[in-house]
């Protein structure tokens, strides 16, 4: 119970901190997912919404934490603590959306793009000389997955006849199934599927269409190549740490080990990797490589392709992955049919794991 509570508080704190700092690490020309000219990045309307947004997020975080702790003390149900994290995420989007709408209204009322020369920039060298896929960064995930599979094969004869496939808040098994290949190696299958999935996402990032600044085309193209490479490496590092957590969870199951710290075996490596990934991407996200270059052009006003400021839907754009409008990393182009296929693959992987772990 203590481990689950500590983990929930850490996760809640990380989500709250991330929500507070996101406006500072997002490109200044897309505050809260709204495309604005560079000269309007520090407009009083934008500055005011950043301040209001942070106050709202802070209050929502304190309320979510207080309610979660209160219910936990009253009922002892540790599930209520992680649920408070989900509630905070929902409240965060509400805070984001309110700021998004206010800035869109200010942009429309002030005709911020009127009289400006809009344009786009394209790095044509991405087709002939794209950034290289970081194969060495994929190696740790592959090695950990292979080591997990080999260890499972060696331990299989001596495994308990009944395997614990889930641990409760106190570290005690609360779901058990008869030993079988499907149940024993369920997390190995997850490792294989997740490693393949995120490696494919890293490859998609390498081939993604960058959002170049037409005012600084050369500098932003150099920055984009660097950021793409950093992002792909960070994603592959993240999947390696997830695989490491699953190796620890598999060992608990295979050896029949019971410990109240079981929830941390999987969560700590993943949380550490998430924090490192966020820090690395944040350090590289805001600086877009201007270097004094200025063509006099500004970004196109392309808000119509972004629903709610976060979801990109453009059927005419063949890109599967595009830079995220607000926050860090990339997002799917939901107008591309391959996005639906990708989500279907994720759902199928989850369903397969549930069948193996519940059905044995």
Buried (B, 14 or more C-beta within 10 A) or exposed (E): BEBBBBBBBBBBEBBBBBBBEBBEBBBBBBBBBBBBBBEBBEBEBBEBBBEBBBEBBBEBBEBBBEBBBEBBEEEEEBEBBBBBBEBBEEBBBEBBBBBBBBBBEBBEEEEBBEEBEBBEBEBEEBEEEBBEBBEEBBEBBBEBBBEBBEBBEEBEEEBBEBBBBBBBBBBEBEEBBEBEEBBBBBBBBBBBBBBBBBBEBBBBBBBBBBBBBBBBBBBBBBBBBBBBBBBBBBBBBBBBBBBBBBBBBBBBBBEEEEBBBBBBBBBBBBBEBBBBBBEBBBEBBEEBBBEEEEBEBBBEBBBEBBEEBBBBBBEEBEBBBBBBBBBBBBBBBBBBEBBEEBEEBEEEBEEBBEEBBEEB
